[in-house]
Structures are given as C-alpha cells and as structure tokens.
Amino acid sequence: MSRWMSGISKLACGVTLFAVGCAAASSSKLADRDPEVLRPDGPQPTRDSGVVQAEPPGEAGVLVGESDAAPDLAGDSESGDASPAVPATRHPFHEPVTGATLSSRAPAKRLANLSPAACRAEAKRRKLAVSRDRRPTPGVATAFRVAGPIGGIKFRTAGRSSRFGVFDCRLALVFDEMGQILKRHEVTEVIVGTIYRPGSKLNKRVKSQHAHGLAADVVAFALADGRRLSVQKDWDGDIGEPVCGPDGHAEGEKAILLRNIVCDLRRAAIFHHILTPNYDAAHYDHFHFDIKRNGRRAIIR
C-alpha cells in the first residue's frame, strides 16, 4: 500500500511540474508577440515611447545656373535617420516644406514658361497695373514697370530713370500671385532693391536671372499696422541653418513674421528660388526671389 501511495504521489508531482512548465513557455511565447503581456520578472517596455517625432524638412539643393545658388543636392529631403527635435514653441514656418520638384500646375513653372505674347495677353486679362518700357533692355523678353498696386500690394521699385526697376512680363504675373499671399500676412507694401541687372552672372558662363528681369531683391515689407519688417535689421538666423521646417529658428516678433512670410511664399511654389540671409553673407540684407524658364524645383535657403 505504501509503495502504491508513493507512486501516486510521484505521478501527481510530475503532472504539476509539466503543467507549470507549459504555462511558463506559453506565457513567454505570448509575451514575444504582445509587449503588453507581463513576463515573470515584471512588465517589459514597449518599442514606442509615445513621443511624436516631427518629420524632417523636405528641402535640399539648388539647380546650377537657376539662381544665385549652390549646386543641386540629390533628393527632395535631407538624408539621415534621426528626426529633428520638435520646437518648444511652434510657428507657421515650422511646418515641413515638401514638394521641391514642381508639378506642371505650379505657378512658378507655369508662368515662367509663357511666351512673350501669351504673357502680355495674360497681363492684359488680369488688368495688371504695369506699363511697357520700350527702351533697350537686353535679355528681357517684355520689359514692364510698376504703374500701380499689383495683386493689391504696392511694389516700390527703382524709379523710371533707373534700369533696376525694369522687370519681365512673367515676373509681373508672379507679383500678382505674390500679392494674394502677402495680404494674408497683412503686408501692404514690398520694398524692392533691384530687379533688372543686365550682364549679371552667376559665373563666367551662366547669367543670373537678374539679367533677364526675372529676379527681385526684396529688402523690406510694410504692414497694415504701420510696422516695417527689414531683412537686414529684423532677420534672425545663421548661414547654413534651415529657413523653414521643424529645425527652423527665429526669435523676436518681427523675425518670426519674416519667416512666416517667406515660408508661405515657398509653399505656394510661385518662385523657383528664394534665398535669405541664411544662404550666404551676400544676402545679409535682402531676400532673393526668382523664376526661370524650364526650372524644375522650388528651393528656399
């Protein structure tokens, strides 16, 4: 009898150990599939900490010969696996800028590729406040000058005695598109330094868009409340830093307003290139805006 009871006891013990072992193995396999399942030694951390990572900015590079800019870099976004830190205080300019490669419907591409006749017809249809300058303007397809507000905005350019105030018909259409955006920022006036600079070159062989009356250097904006945003005095940034996107940085109310304006203009894709003081020392006091026939990308630096 005692031997029979001892056998029963050993059999029961074996069944118990087998059951415990199976349960532990089952729990371990389930934990591998579902991080929320607790392991025997306590809860295991999940792979996602719950922190929202900002998307990296989508800009990179400039096409050679399309502006006062550096050679193009590959791709439409910056490389690298690390995501930029989310700014403590977000502003409109912090939103990522994407779509560097322009579609055929983008204003910059559509307007820059107009023929002189088609451009004049469109300017007439829009009833733009411009006048023809029929003096010699080598490199400019159809020379115009400002004759009143364009797109609801006053563009203050060089006077009639200066050739710096001449611009191509296509840039007049872009000014019209620009005005619609600037009104959202309560801009009433754009102070332009130079536009047409005959013979202006990027290098020995490539002409600048200024030589065609297709580039404008903007030095300031006037707001409806009387304030003036000066690029030289109010811009905040360092050479090489991103202008728009999560990594953009600006301190001071006027500096933030300037960033919001140029980043909004970039998103509208009405210019091929926007260069700011963050690009190089030569642009410390102005924004460079240009369009180019057959330009394919929209860049802000």
Helices and strands as residue ranges (DSSP letters): H 2-33, G 92-94, H 107-112, H 116-126, E 130-132, E 143-146, E 154-156, G 163-165, E 167-168, H 169-182, G 183-185, E 187-192, G 209-212, E 215-223, E 228-230, H 231-234, H 253-267, E 273-275, G 281-283, E 287-290, E 299-300
